[in-house]
Amino acid sequence: MSDIAALMAALAVHEGVNSTSLPGVHLFRSSAYGSRGPMCYSQGIMIVGQGRKRVYLEDKIYDYDPQNTLVMTVPMPVECETFASEEEPVLVLMVDIDLQQLNQLIRMMDQHHKMP
């Protein structure tokens, strides 16, 4: 287990979504294979510390794992499959994207680029 996975495992002690003390930051843990099924992903960044998940969007397939981060910019209905076991649970850090804050940052960056 990598250092980041060990840290995530220490915080994600329960199956499913685990809250943290930081608003908008959660940890997901699954210790069993989850077959392809429908779900709605919210906008956010999903960073995998261990394991692998697969997202099906129409005819496209997206894998995310420790080398591939998933970024969802809008809420979206997808199908998802989880590859996990008791020996190697999937551990995912989920960071929500606050659209109001993102829009404010975009406006600030736009104003900055317009300055002489």
Secondary structure, 3 states (H helix, E strand, C coil): CCHHHHHHHHHCCCCEEEECCCCCEEEEEECCCEEEEEEEECCEEEEEEECEEEEEECCEEEEEECCECEEECCCEEEEEEEECCCCCCEEEEEEECCHHHHHHHHHHHHHHHHCC
